[in-house]
């Protein structure tokens, strides 16, 4: 039997290590990597069945122009020509990339560099926008930078774990297994805050079925309770936190137990039990996911959670942190290298000194100087005729974006559409003028970053099928053909 190759599961933001042992040209045995810090050998049902995803049924194996197979040279030349002509005629903001948390960090980096440093627009956004933008904005608002002040090891050291807006048992099963193992080993308490009673609620010490969208009221009520009970940490606040004028006056007015219970549609007895549990247990980790992030008040909900941890000093200590858990395998890696329209590489914003710094590092001829269009706005701009050429990589926005009918109309109407994917026919690629065959997860070589910022290797264990190529290679070839051969 072939030797096992250590690589990373491509399904979610937990970033589990796997040992992949090829048993044939397109077959593999998958086991958990016992040495990986995210999962320690555990795998959920998705990771266990990864071996079923490496077949070639439905794969895009050759470049396609329209309905016809084309050579790489012809396809790449056409993409470069159309993008170059569109920019010359309508300016750099008339083109855009829509990318994906399925890309490796290296793919993300090259796409970001081409768009922001050479084309000169920041019109590159990612499907990670849908799951992570509220957390990014909340982290920036709280810390001045998009940082995650937690690691998975905190789960084993916490005495109380709170899950907010997360059906962790289904969506992040390995995280849930680690929580349950900690509960069995050291009696860790578990609170689930979710309007629905999901499988994650089974066996929890408390389930708070709050009114949807009332998380800010809940966390502000908790903060008011901690303040009244003397649970806040004045020394930590004085040393580490800037408290806005009038903040505590606001918290102390109209956020008592009864008002909070009414706002959240909760039994006051149940709410008091939660408040008392939180107040009594300093080692608390609050995990939050899409139920918090995917809301019209998502950023405020993130900050309400972080504020409670800051005010009580439950941050930066073993077993005490607010913790955003991501949906996609490389949502973090994309954020680190500027995959969002609102940032540059290394989490920098578009301040003039940051634009100049990145421009020097890249030797970039035409740096973008302002944020670009975010995902939903980008597709509205296509609909309005402002974006004339779009390149979609490793995602299917005709299915995954809100207002899918409008997205399909935009893809149908755009003058030039390129799709890089592993699948031949998706709801998005049916509208493409050019389709480019990308490498699948078992064929990629690079890195991904998981929810707690562990960087893991993605190692290939299978040969590239047909004429498939890595995304970074495809982007680089187009950039060279657009005139930046020596960059």
C-alpha positions in Angstrom: 0.0 0.0 0.0 1.1 3.6 -0.7 2.3 5.8 2.1 -0.2 8.0 3.8 0.0 11.7 2.9 -0.8 14.2 5.7 -3.2 16.9 4.4 -6.3 18.8 5.5 -10.0 18.2 5.2 -11.7 20.6 2.7 -15.2 20.7 4.3 -15.4 23.3 7.0 -13.5 25.9 9.1 -12.4 23.4 11.8 -9.5 22.4 9.5 -9.1 18.8 10.6 -5.9 17.0 9.6 -6.3 13.8 7.6 -4.0 11.0 6.5 -4.8 10.1 2.9 -3.5 6.8 1.5 -4.0 6.4 -2.3 -5.2 2.9 -3.3 -5.4 3.6 -7.0 -5.4 6.4 -9.6 -8.8 7.8 -8.3 -9.3 6.1 -4.9 -8.1 6.8 -1.4 -8.5 5.7 2.2 -9.1 8.6 4.6 -8.2 8.5 8.3 -7.9 11.3 10.9 -4.4 12.6 11.5 -3.7 11.9 15.2 -0.9 14.5 15.3 -3.1 17.4 14.1 -4.1 19.9 16.8 -7.6 20.6 15.4 -8.9 17.1 15.6 -6.3 14.7 17.1 -7.4 11.9 14.8 -11.2 12.4 15.1 -13.2 12.8 11.9 -16.9 13.6 11.4 -19.1 11.9 8.8 -18.1 14.5 6.2 -14.4 14.0 6.7 -14.8 10.2 6.9 -16.5 10.1 3.4 -14.0 12.5 1.7 -12.8 9.5 -0.3 -16.1 9.5 -2.2 -15.4 13.0 -3.6 -12.3 12.2 -5.7 -13.9 10.5 -8.7 -14.0 12.2 -12.1 -17.8 12.0 -12.7 -18.9 15.5 -13.7 -15.4 16.9 -13.6 -14.3 19.7 -15.9 -11.2 18.3 -17.4 -10.4 20.7 -20.3 -10.7 24.5 -21.0 -13.9 25.4 -22.7 -14.8 28.4 -24.8 -18.6 28.4 -25.1 -19.6 24.8 -25.7 -16.3 23.9 -27.4 -13.1 22.4 -26.0 -10.1 24.8 -26.4 -6.4 24.7 -25.7 -5.1 26.4 -22.5 -3.3 29.0 -24.7 -6.5 30.0 -26.5 -8.6 30.1 -23.4 -6.1 32.1 -21.4 -5.4 34.5 -24.3 -9.2 35.1 -24.6 -9.6 35.8 -20.9 -6.6 38.2 -20.8 -7.8 40.0 -24.0 -11.4 40.5 -22.8 -10.3 41.8 -19.4 -7.7 44.1 -20.9 -10.1 45.5 -23.5 -12.8 46.0 -20.8 -10.4 47.9 -18.6 -9.1 50.0 -21.5 -12.7 50.9 -22.5 -14.5 51.2 -19.1 -11.7 51.5 -16.5 -10.4 49.1 -13.8 -13.6 49.2 -11.8 -15.5 47.6 -14.7 -14.1 44.2 -13.9 -14.3 42.0 -10.8 -13.3 38.6 -9.3 -15.6 36.6 -7.1 -13.6 34.0 -5.2 -14.0 31.4 -2.5 -13.0 29.9 0.9 -12.3 26.7 -1.1 -9.2 28.4 -2.6 -5.8 27.9 -1.0 -4.2 30.9 0.7 -1.7 31.0 -2.2 -4.5 31.2 -4.8 -6.2 33.9 -2.8 -3.0 35.9 -2.6 -2.3 35.8 -6.4 -5.9 36.8 -7.2 -5.8 39.6 -4.7 -2.4 40.8 -6.0 -3.6 40.8 -9.7 -6.8 42.7 -9.0 -5.6 45.2 -6.3 -2.0 45.8 -7.4 -2.0 45.5 -11.2 -5.5 45.9 -12.5 -5.9 48.7 -9.9 -9.4 47.9 -8.5 -10.5 46.3 -5.2 -13.4 44.6 -6.9 -12.4 41.2 -5.5 -14.7 39.6 -2.9 -15.3 36.2 -1.6 -18.2 33.9 -0.6 -16.6 34.1 2.9 -18.3 37.5 3.0 -21.6 35.7 3.5 -20.4 33.9 6.7 -17.6 36.0 8.1 -18.0 39.7 7.3 -19.9 40.4 10.6 -17.2 38.8 12.6 -14.5 40.7 10.7 -16.3 44.0 11.3 -16.8 43.1 15.0 -13.2 42.2 15.5 -12.0 45.4 13.8 -14.4 47.5 15.9 -13.4 45.8 19.2 -9.6 45.2 18.6 -8.7 47.5 15.8 -7.8 44.4 13.8 -9.4 41.2 12.5 -8.0 38.9 15.2 -9.5 35.8 16.9 -8.5 35.7 20.6 -9.0 32.0 21.1 -7.8 28.5 20.2 -9.4 25.1 20.2 -7.4 24.2 23.3 -9.5 26.7 25.2 -12.4 24.3 24.9 -10.6 21.8 27.1 -9.8 24.4 29.6 -13.1 26.2 29.9 -15.6 25.5 32.7 -18.5 27.0 30.8 -19.1 26.9 27.0 -21.8 29.0 25.4 -22.9 28.3 21.9 -24.7 31.2 20.2 -26.3 30.8 16.8 -24.6 27.6 16.0 -25.9 24.1 15.5 -22.4 22.9 16.3 -23.3 19.2 16.4 -24.1 19.3 12.7 -22.0 22.2 11.3 -18.7 21.7 13.3 -19.0 18.1 14.6 -15.4 17.8 15.7 -15.7 21.0 17.8 -18.8 19.5 19.3 -17.0 16.2 20.0 -14.3 18.2 21.8 -16.9 20.0 23.9 -18.6 16.8 24.9 -15.3 15.2 25.7 -14.4 18.1 28.0 -17.8 17.8 29.6 -17.3 14.2 30.3 -13.7 14.7 31.6 -14.1 17.8 33.8 -17.8 18.6 34.1 -17.8 21.6 31.8 -21.2 23.3 31.6 -22.9 23.9 28.2 -25.4 26.6 27.3 -27.0 26.8 23.9 -28.6 30.0 22.7 -30.7 29.3 19.6 -34.4 30.0 18.7 -34.6 26.4 17.5 -34.1 23.3 19.5 -31.4 21.6 17.5 -29.4 18.4 18.1 -26.8 20.6 19.7 -29.3 21.4 22.5 -29.6 17.7 23.5 -27.8 17.2 26.8 -27.0 20.9 27.2 -27.3 22.2 30.8 -29.4 25.1 29.5 -31.1 26.0 26.2 -32.3 29.6 25.7 -34.8 29.7 22.8 -34.5 33.4 22.3 -36.5 35.5 19.9 -34.6 35.7 16.6 -32.5 38.8 16.4 -32.6 39.6 20.1 -28.9 38.6 20.8 -27.8 42.2 21.4 -30.5 42.6 24.1 -29.5 39.3 25.7 -25.8 40.1 25.9 -26.4 43.7 27.0 -28.7 42.3 29.7 -26.0 39.9 30.7 -23.5 42.8 30.9 -25.9 44.8 33.1 -26.3 41.8 35.4 -22.5 41.3 35.7 -22.1 45.1 36.4 -24.8 45.0 39.1 -23.3 41.8 40.7 -19.7 43.1 40.7 -18.6 40.5 38.2 -16.9 43.0 35.9 -13.1 43.4 36.0 -12.3 47.1 36.7 -8.5 46.6 36.7 -8.6 44.8 33.3 -10.9 47.6 31.9 -8.6 50.3 33.2 -5.4 48.7 31.8 -6.7 47.4 28.5 -10.0 48.8 27.3 -11.2 52.2 26.1 -14.7 52.6 27.4 -16.8 55.2 25.4 -18.4 58.0 27.4 -21.8 57.1 28.6 -21.4 53.4 27.9 -22.2 52.2 31.4 -25.1 54.7 31.8 -26.6 53.1 28.7 -26.0 49.5 30.0 -27.5 50.3 33.4 -30.7 51.9 31.9 -33.4 49.6 30.7 -31.5 46.3 30.6 -32.6 44.7 33.8 -33.5 41.0 34.0 -37.2 41.5 33.4 -36.8 43.9 30.5 -34.3 41.6 28.9 -36.5 38.5 29.3 -39.3 40.4 27.6 -37.2 41.6 24.7 -35.8 38.1 24.2 -39.1 36.3 24.8 -37.6 34.2 27.5 -38.8 32.8 30.9 -37.2 35.1 33.5 -36.3 32.1 35.6 -34.4 30.5 32.7 -32.7 33.8 31.9 -31.6 34.3 35.6 -30.2 30.8 35.7 -28.0 31.6 32.7 -26.9 35.0 34.1 -26.0 33.3 37.5 -24.1 30.5 35.7 -22.1 33.0 33.7 -21.3 35.2 36.7 -20.1 32.2 38.7 -17.7 30.7 36.2 -14.8 32.9 35.0 -13.4 30.3 32.6 -16.0 30.9 29.8 -15.7 30.4 26.0 -18.5 31.9 23.9 -18.6 30.3 20.4 -20.7 32.0 17.8 -21.4 31.2 14.2 -23.8 31.9 11.3 -26.9 32.5 13.5 -25.0 35.6 14.8 -23.1 36.6 11.6 -25.9 36.3 9.0 -28.2 38.9 10.4 -28.9 42.6 9.6 -27.5 43.3 13.1 -24.7 40.8 12.8 -21.8 43.1 13.6 -23.6 44.6 16.7 -24.4 41.0 17.9 -20.7 40.1 17.6 -19.6 43.2 19.5 -22.3 42.5 22.2 -20.6 39.1 22.9 -17.1 40.5 22.8 -18.1 43.4 25.1 -19.2 40.9 27.8 -15.9 39.2 27.6 -13.9 42.4 27.7 -15.9 43.8 30.6 -15.4 40.7 32.7 -11.7 40.1 31.7 -12.6 36.8 30.1 -10.3 37.1 27.2 -6.6 36.2 26.5 -6.6 33.6 29.3 -6.8 29.8 29.1 -10.4 28.8 28.7 -11.8 32.3 28.5 -12.5 33.9 25.1 -15.1 35.0 22.5 -14.6 32.7 19.6 -15.9 33.0 16.0 -16.1 29.6 14.2 -16.0 29.8 10.4 -17.9 27.9 7.8 -15.4 27.3 5.1 -12.0 25.5 5.1 -10.0 28.7 4.2 -12.2 31.6 5.2 -9.3 32.7 7.5 -6.6 32.3 4.9 -8.4 34.5 2.5 -8.9 37.2 5.2 -5.1 37.0 6.0 -4.1 37.9 2.4 -6.8 40.4 1.6 -9.4 38.3 -0.1 -12.2 40.7 0.9 -13.0 43.8 -1.1 -12.6 45.9 2.1 -9.0 45.0 3.0 -5.5 44.7 1.7 -3.1 41.8 2.5 -2.2 41.2 6.2 -5.5 42.7 7.4 -4.6 46.2 6.4 -7.2 48.7 5.3 -6.9 51.3 2.5 -5.2 54.0 4.6 -2.7 55.8 2.3 0.4 54.5 4.1 -1.0 50.9 3.8 -1.6 51.3 0.1 1.9 52.6 -0.3 3.5 49.8 1.7 1.7 47.0 -0.2 2.5 48.8 -3.5 6.2 48.8 -2.6 6.2 45.2 -1.6 4.5 44.1 -4.8 6.3 46.6 -7.0 2.7 47.2 -8.1 2.1 49.6 -11.1 -1.4 50.6 -10.2 -2.6 50.0 -6.6 -6.2 50.2 -5.7 -6.7 53.1 -3.3 -10.2 52.4 -2.0 -12.4 49.4 -1.0 -14.2 47.6 -3.9 -17.7 46.2 -4.3 -18.8 43.6 -1.7 -20.4 40.3 -2.8 -24.1 41.3 -3.0 -23.3 44.8 -4.2 -21.0 43.3 -6.9 -23.8 41.3 -8.5 -26.2 44.4 -8.2 -23.5 46.3 -10.1 -23.5 43.7 -12.9 -27.3 43.9 -13.0 -26.9 47.7 -13.4 -24.3 47.3 -16.2 -21.4 48.7 -14.2 -19.4 45.5 -14.1 -18.7 44.2 -17.6 -16.4 41.3 -17.0 -16.4 38.8 -14.0 -14.2 35.9 -13.1 -15.7 33.4 -10.6 -13.4 31.0 -8.9 -14.4 27.8 -6.9 -17.9 28.9 -6.0 -21.4 28.8 -7.4 -23.1 32.2 -6.6 -26.2 31.4 -8.6 -27.1 29.0 -5.8 -25.3 30.3 -2.7 -25.9 34.1 -2.8 -29.0 35.8 -1.5 -31.6 36.8 -4.2 -30.4 34.0 -6.4 -32.8 34.9 -9.2 -31.3 38.3 -9.6 -27.8 36.7 -9.5 -28.7 34.4 -12.4 -30.1 37.3 -14.3 -26.8 39.2 -13.8 -24.7 36.2 -14.9 -26.9 35.9 -18.0 -26.5 39.5 -18.9 -22.8 40.2 -18.2 -20.8 40.7 -21.4 -18.0 38.4 -20.3 -18.0 35.7 -17.7 -15.2 33.3 -16.7 -15.7 30.4 -14.3 -12.8 28.4 -12.8 -14.2 25.2 -11.2 -13.7 21.5 -10.9 -17.3 20.7 -12.0 -18.2 21.0 -15.7 -21.8 22.2 -15.3 -23.0 24.3 -12.4 -25.8 26.8 -12.2 -23.2 29.6 -12.6 -21.0 28.0 -15.2 -23.9 27.5 -17.6 -23.7 31.2 -18.2 -19.9 31.3 -18.7 -18.2 32.4 -21.9 -15.0 30.6 -20.7 -14.7 27.7 -18.3 -11.3 26.8 -16.8 -10.6 23.3 -15.2 -9.2 23.8 -11.7 -7.5 21.4 -9.3 -9.6 19.6 -6.8 -8.8 19.4 -3.0 -6.8 16.2 -3.3 -4.7 17.6 -6.1 -3.7 21.0 -4.5 -0.4 22.0 -2.9 -0.4 24.9 -0.5 -1.9 26.1 2.8 -5.2 26.8 4.6 -5.9 28.6 7.8 -8.7 27.3 10.1 -11.0 29.1 12.6 -8.4 29.4 15.4 -5.7 30.5 13.0 -3.8 27.2 12.7 -2.1 27.1 9.3 -2.2 23.6 7.8 -0.6 22.1 4.7 -2.8 21.0 1.8 -0.7 18.3 0.1 -1.6 16.6 -3.2 -2.1 12.8 -3.1 -3.4 12.5 -6.6 -2.2 13.6 -10.1 -4.0 16.5 -11.8 -6.6 14.8 -14.1 -7.0 15.8 -17.7 -5.8 19.4 -18.2 -6.8 20.7 -14.8 -4.4 23.2 -13.2 -4.1 24.9 -9.8 -6.0 28.2 -9.4 -2.8 30.2 -8.7 -1.3 29.0 -12.0 -4.4 30.0 -14.0 -4.4 33.5 -12.4 -0.7 33.9 -13.0 -0.9 32.9 -16.7 -3.7 35.4 -17.3 -1.7 38.1 -15.5 1.3 37.5 -17.7 -0.9 37.7 -20.8 -2.3 41.0 -19.6 1.1 42.5 -19.8 2.7 41.8 -16.4 5.1 39.0 -17.5 8.0 40.2 -15.4 6.1 41.0 -12.2 
